[in-house]
Amino acid sequence: MFMRITLRLMLVASVAACTPMVPVTAPAPTAPPQSGTPVAPPAEPTNTTPAAQTDLSGAYDAVSFDQWRNGFLDRHGGNRRWEYARELEGLTPNASVIRLDRNQPEFSRPAGTYIQNATAPSRIAMARQRVDRVPWSVPQRFGVPTEILLGIWAQESAFGAVQGDFDVIRSLATLAYDGRRRAWAEEQLKYALDIVVDGKRDRAGLKGSWAGAMGQTQFMPDNYLKLGVDQNEDGKVDIWGSDADALASAANLLAQAGWKRGQGWAYEVILPSNFDYTEAEGPKHPWSYWQSRGVRLANNQQLNEAEMAEGATILLPQGARGPVFLALPNHYVIRRYNNSVSYALAIGMIADGVTGKPGLTATWPNDGPLTREQRVGAQTALTKMGYDTQGVDGVIGANTRAALRRWQAANGRVADGYLTDTLAEELIRRAR
């Protein structure tokens, strides 16, 4: 019981709702309803320069929020403007959503810290206890292994225990108003409104994470509409209350994203002392290519024939000093859920733990977390010194890591693309 309470308290901290802010006046509703059309899952956050971000650290500007809302209704309301306006009436931005968006643990904490927390023995034990909760027909139908679904279920909601109590519509409206990912947030907000207007879920029950993800497997609204599965055939897709619906929906998402049956997600590898680190996180190559460069599998593992033929990438989630992975296509499929290397590795390693595979041979370095100021400062510094990060947003993604590799190679460093707190401070000093 103590373990369950502790886990719940840890996770609640990331999804707790904040106190409502002062309401503003809503625009006048004007039009009758019409259904929207779901779309494929959008790209996850990348290093893009935010347009017109709003500072919600203090009192928000009611006039500018009202202007954003009217603009949203003009852009997306169409024949549903009246219904959308009704659901947005009295809505105010949520400052906690902005704070959480700018400090996502997958992107701010060292990979090792994030992954070790996610793959704690207690969590893997809980996943093993729930193997029978995954309907047998789901992995057979979609080709996604039970253990992968258990990993997602564990990481997204602690097996349904912590689904988030944020008002999904308010959260998405806040993200859209803030502007860092406005187009994406407005699109998701439109689909969230469609869910309510079409009667698929009542507004009071449309709860989720600060980012608008919903249910036991944390689906975004567009994915709910397009990929949700009524596994128990009761006439509704209930990813909040039905384990079967939530897990089948997750399997469907991964299958539609290209999950390859009969293949794993990644293998730990050992690099030779003369490895060219600029090849990491670069073009994908078959296993024979990496073997020719001295890469070998850890723990006497063996790739199957299909895996050997696939293009694979070398990943250094915590630089040259940490564990190294040969990432197969299924690794990138997992990232359709959350485009974070740390997240995808955590899911895969929970799955490996469920099936009893051996742990890592390498240990995670004990690096400190990166503050937002350090992340933004490093991106700004690299760009100023001629190593363009393709935007400054505080998310250390592929573009920033590539820019850092170029700087490291030019300055005689190991070009592993890994940003530590110490290196971030050095870059900031050098760019002054």
C-alpha positions in Angstrom: 0.0 0.0 0.0 2.8 2.4 0.9 4.5 1.8 -2.5 1.2 2.5 -4.3 0.6 5.7 -2.4 4.2 7.0 -2.9 4.0 6.3 -6.6 0.7 8.1 -6.9 2.0 11.1 -5.0 5.1 11.4 -7.2 3.0 11.3 -10.4 0.3 13.6 -9.1 2.9 16.4 -8.9 3.1 16.5 -12.7 -0.6 16.6 -13.4 -2.1 18.6 -10.5 -4.6 21.3 -11.5 -4.1 24.9 -10.5 -6.6 27.5 -9.1 -8.8 29.0 -11.8 -7.9 32.6 -12.9 -10.3 35.5 -13.2 -12.7 34.9 -16.1 -13.0 37.1 -19.2 -15.9 38.0 -21.4 -16.7 35.4 -24.1 -17.4 36.4 -27.8 -21.0 36.1 -29.0 -21.8 32.6 -30.4 -23.1 32.7 -34.0 -23.3 29.4 -35.9 -24.8 25.9 -35.9 -22.8 22.6 -35.7 -20.8 20.5 -38.1 -18.4 17.6 -37.5 -14.7 18.0 -37.8 -12.3 15.5 -39.5 -9.5 13.8 -37.5 -6.0 14.0 -38.8 -2.8 12.0 -38.4 -0.8 12.6 -35.2 1.2 15.9 -35.5 4.9 16.2 -35.2 6.2 16.5 -31.7 8.0 19.6 -30.4 11.2 20.5 -32.3 13.7 23.3 -32.1 11.5 26.0 -33.6 11.5 29.7 -32.7 8.3 30.4 -30.9 6.0 33.0 -32.3 4.6 35.6 -30.0 5.0 33.7 -26.7 3.0 35.0 -23.8 4.5 35.5 -20.3 2.0 34.0 -17.9 4.2 34.2 -14.8 2.0 37.0 -13.5 -1.5 38.2 -14.3 -2.4 37.4 -17.9 -3.6 40.0 -20.4 -7.4 39.5 -20.6 -7.6 41.6 -23.8 -5.0 39.6 -25.6 -6.5 36.3 -24.5 -9.9 37.6 -25.8 -8.3 38.5 -29.1 -6.6 35.1 -29.4 -10.0 33.4 -28.7 -11.8 35.4 -31.3 -9.0 34.7 -33.8 -9.3 31.0 -33.0 -13.0 31.0 -33.7 -12.5 32.9 -36.9 -9.8 30.4 -38.0 -11.5 27.1 -36.9 -15.1 27.8 -35.9 -16.8 27.5 -39.3 -20.3 26.1 -38.9 -19.4 25.1 -35.3 -18.5 28.6 -34.1 -21.5 28.8 -31.8 -20.8 25.5 -30.1 -17.1 26.2 -29.8 -17.8 29.7 -28.3 -20.1 28.1 -25.8 -17.4 25.7 -24.5 -14.8 28.5 -24.4 -17.1 30.9 -22.6 -15.5 32.1 -19.3 -12.3 30.3 -20.0 -9.0 31.7 -18.8 -5.4 30.6 -19.3 -3.7 28.3 -16.8 -0.3 29.5 -15.8 0.7 26.0 -14.5 0.3 24.6 -18.0 2.9 27.1 -19.3 5.3 26.3 -16.5 5.0 22.6 -17.1 5.4 23.0 -20.8 8.7 24.7 -20.4 10.1 22.2 -18.0 9.2 18.8 -19.4 11.3 16.2 -17.5 12.0 14.2 -20.7 13.9 17.2 -22.0 15.3 18.8 -18.9 16.5 15.9 -16.7 19.5 13.8 -17.6 18.4 10.6 -19.5 19.7 8.3 -16.8 17.8 10.0 -14.0 14.5 9.9 -16.0 15.0 6.3 -17.2 16.1 4.9 -13.8 13.0 6.5 -12.2 10.8 5.1 -14.9 12.2 1.6 -14.8 12.4 1.1 -11.0 12.0 -2.6 -10.0 8.8 -1.8 -8.2 7.2 -0.4 -11.4 8.4 -3.4 -13.5 7.0 -5.7 -10.8 3.6 -3.9 -11.1 3.7 -4.3 -14.9 4.3 -8.0 -14.6 1.3 -8.3 -12.3 -0.9 -6.8 -15.1 0.1 -8.9 -18.0 -3.3 -10.6 -18.0 -5.0 -7.2 -18.1 -3.9 -6.8 -21.7 -6.5 -8.6 -23.8 -4.9 -11.5 -25.7 -6.5 -10.4 -29.0 -4.9 -6.9 -28.9 -1.3 -7.9 -29.6 -2.5 -10.6 -32.0 -4.6 -8.0 -33.9 -2.1 -5.1 -33.9 1.3 -6.9 -33.6 2.4 -4.7 -30.7 3.8 -6.9 -27.8 2.0 -7.0 -24.5 5.2 -5.8 -22.7 5.4 -2.6 -24.8 1.8 -1.8 -24.0 2.5 -2.3 -20.3 5.4 0.1 -20.6 3.2 2.8 -22.1 0.5 2.1 -19.6 3.0 2.4 -16.7 4.6 5.5 -17.9 1.6 7.4 -19.1 -0.8 6.9 -16.1 0.7 4.5 -13.5 -1.6 1.8 -14.9 -4.6 4.2 -14.9 -4.1 5.5 -11.4 -3.0 9.0 -12.4 -4.7 10.2 -15.6 -4.6 14.0 -14.8 -7.4 16.3 -13.7 -6.7 19.2 -15.9 -9.5 20.6 -18.0 -8.3 19.5 -21.5 -10.0 22.3 -23.3 -8.5 24.9 -20.9 -5.0 23.4 -21.2 -5.0 23.4 -25.0 -6.4 26.9 -25.1 -3.6 28.0 -22.8 -0.9 26.4 -25.0 -2.4 28.0 -28.1 -2.6 31.4 -26.5 1.0 31.1 -25.3 2.2 30.6 -28.8 5.2 28.2 -28.6 3.2 25.5 -30.5 0.2 27.5 -31.5 -0.8 25.7 -34.7 -0.5 22.3 -33.0 -2.4 23.4 -29.9 -5.2 25.1 -31.9 -5.6 21.9 -34.0 -5.8 19.8 -30.8 -8.2 22.2 -29.2 -10.5 22.0 -32.2 -10.7 18.2 -31.9 -11.2 18.4 -28.1 -14.2 20.7 -28.8 -15.5 18.2 -31.4 -15.4 15.4 -28.8 -17.7 17.4 -26.5 -19.9 18.8 -29.3 -20.4 15.4 -30.8 -21.3 13.8 -27.4 -18.4 11.4 -27.3 -17.5 12.7 -23.9 -19.1 15.3 -21.7 -17.1 18.4 -20.8 -16.8 17.5 -17.1 -15.3 14.2 -18.0 -12.8 15.5 -20.6 -9.9 15.5 -18.1 -6.2 14.9 -18.8 -2.7 16.0 -18.4 -1.5 19.6 -18.6 -0.7 19.1 -22.3 -4.2 17.8 -23.2 -3.4 14.1 -23.2 -6.3 12.0 -22.0 -7.1 8.7 -20.4 -5.0 5.7 -19.2 -2.7 5.8 -22.3 -2.8 9.6 -22.6 -4.2 10.1 -26.1 -4.3 13.6 -27.7 -7.8 14.5 -29.0 -7.0 13.9 -32.7 -5.7 10.4 -31.9 -8.7 9.7 -29.8 -11.0 10.5 -32.7 -9.0 8.7 -35.3 -7.4 5.8 -33.6 -9.5 5.1 -30.5 -10.7 1.5 -30.3 -13.9 0.2 -28.7 -12.2 -3.1 -27.6 -15.0 -4.2 -25.3 -17.7 -3.3 -27.9 -19.9 -1.4 -25.6 -20.6 1.3 -28.2 -18.1 3.9 -26.9 -14.3 4.5 -26.8 -13.6 4.8 -23.1 -9.9 5.3 -22.7 -10.5 6.7 -19.1 -12.4 3.8 -17.6 -11.8 0.8 -19.8 -8.4 -0.9 -19.6 -9.2 -2.8 -22.8 -10.2 0.3 -24.8 -7.1 2.2 -23.6 -4.6 -0.5 -24.4 -6.2 -1.4 -27.8 -6.2 2.2 -28.7 -2.5 2.5 -27.8 -1.7 -0.6 -29.9 -3.6 0.8 -32.8 -1.6 4.0 -32.6 1.7 2.2 -32.7 0.5 -0.2 -35.5 -0.6 2.8 -37.6 2.7 4.5 -37.0 4.5 1.5 -38.5 5.3 -1.0 -35.7 7.2 -3.9 -37.1 6.0 -7.3 -35.9 8.6 -9.7 -34.6 11.2 -7.0 -34.1 12.6 -5.4 -31.0 13.0 -1.7 -30.3 16.8 -1.3 -29.5 19.9 -3.2 -28.2 22.6 -2.0 -25.9 25.9 -1.8 -27.8 29.6 -1.2 -27.0 31.6 1.2 -29.1 35.3 0.9 -30.1 37.7 3.4 -28.7 38.1 5.0 -32.1 34.4 5.4 -32.9 33.5 8.4 -34.9 30.9 10.0 -32.7 29.7 12.3 -35.5 27.9 9.3 -36.9 25.7 9.0 -33.9 22.0 10.0 -34.3 22.8 10.3 -38.0 21.8 8.2 -41.1 20.4 4.7 -40.5 22.5 1.7 -41.5 22.1 -2.1 -41.4 23.8 -4.0 -38.6 26.6 -5.1 -41.0 27.7 -1.4 -41.4 28.0 -0.9 -37.7 29.8 -4.1 -37.2 32.4 -3.0 -39.8 33.0 0.0 -37.6 33.7 -2.1 -34.5 30.4 -1.8 -32.8 29.4 -4.9 -30.9 26.3 -6.0 -29.0 26.4 -6.1 -25.2 25.2 -9.0 -23.0 25.9 -11.5 -25.9 22.7 -10.5 -27.5 21.7 -11.5 -31.0 19.7 -9.7 -33.7 17.2 -11.7 -35.7 17.4 -11.8 -39.4 14.8 -9.0 -39.9 16.5 -6.7 -37.4 19.9 -7.2 -39.0 18.5 -5.9 -42.3 16.8 -2.8 -40.9 18.4 0.6 -40.9 19.5 1.4 -37.3 20.9 4.4 -35.5 23.5 4.7 -32.7 22.0 6.7 -29.8 24.0 8.3 -27.0 21.3 9.5 -24.6 23.8 10.7 -22.1 26.8 11.2 -24.2 30.0 9.1 -24.7 30.2 8.3 -21.0 26.8 6.6 -20.7 25.0 3.6 -22.2 24.9 3.4 -26.0 22.0 1.9 -28.0 21.4 0.6 -31.5 18.0 2.0 -32.2 15.7 0.0 -34.5 12.7 1.3 -36.3 10.3 0.4 -33.5 12.2 2.9 -31.2 11.0 5.7 -33.5 7.5 4.3 -33.5 7.4 4.6 -29.7 8.4 8.2 -30.2 5.2 8.8 -32.0 3.8 8.9 -28.5 6.4 11.3 -27.2 9.3 12.5 -29.3 11.9 12.1 -26.6 14.8 9.7 -26.6 14.5 9.3 -22.9 10.8 8.5 -23.0 11.2 5.8 -25.8 14.1 4.2 -24.0 12.1 4.1 -20.8 9.2 2.3 -22.5 11.5 -0.2 -24.1 13.4 -0.9 -20.9 10.2 -1.4 -18.9 9.2 -3.9 -21.6 12.6 -5.7 -21.4 12.2 -5.8 -17.6 8.8 -7.5 -17.9 10.2 -10.2 -20.2 13.2 -10.7 -17.9 15.9 -9.5 -20.3 19.3 -8.6 -18.6 19.9 -5.0 -17.5 22.4 -2.6 -19.0 26.1 -3.3 -18.8 27.0 0.4 -18.8 26.1 2.8 -15.9 24.5 6.2 -16.2 26.7 9.2 -15.4 25.6 11.3 -12.5 25.0 14.6 -14.3 22.9 17.4 -13.0 19.7 18.7 -14.6 19.7 21.5 -17.1 17.7 24.7 -16.1 15.7 26.4 -18.8 18.1 29.3 -18.7 21.0 26.9 -19.5 19.1 25.2 -22.3 18.0 28.5 -23.9 21.4 30.0 -23.2 23.3 27.1 -24.9 21.1 27.3 -28.0 21.5 31.0 -28.2 25.3 30.7 -27.8 25.7 28.0 -30.4 23.7 30.0 -32.9 25.6 33.1 -32.2 28.9 31.3 -32.7 27.7 30.0 -36.1 26.3 26.6 -35.2 22.6 27.2 -35.9 20.2 25.2 -33.6 17.3 26.0 -35.9 15.5 27.9 -33.2 15.7 28.7 -29.5 13.0 27.1 -27.5 14.8 25.4 -24.5 14.1 21.9 -25.9 17.3 20.1 -26.6 16.2 18.1 -29.7 18.0 16.7 -32.7 18.8 20.1 -34.3 20.5 21.3 -31.1 22.4 18.1 -30.6 23.6 18.3 -34.3 24.7 21.9 -33.8 26.6 20.9 -30.6 28.3 18.1 -32.4 29.6 20.5 -35.0 30.9 22.8 -32.3 32.5 19.9 -30.4 34.2 18.6 -33.5 35.5 22.1 -34.4 36.9 22.5 -30.9 38.6 19.2 -30.4 36.0 17.7 -28.1 34.3 14.3 -28.3 31.5 15.1 -30.7 28.7 13.2 -28.9 26.2 16.0 -29.0 25.5 15.8 -25.3 24.9 19.0 -23.4 25.8 18.9 -19.7 25.1 21.8 -17.3 28.9 22.5 -17.2 29.1 22.6 -21.0 26.1 24.8 -21.2 27.7 27.4 -18.9 30.9 27.2 -20.9 29.0 27.9 -24.2 27.2 30.8 -22.6 30.5 32.3 -21.4 32.2 31.8 -24.8 29.4 33.6 -26.7 29.5 36.7 -24.6 
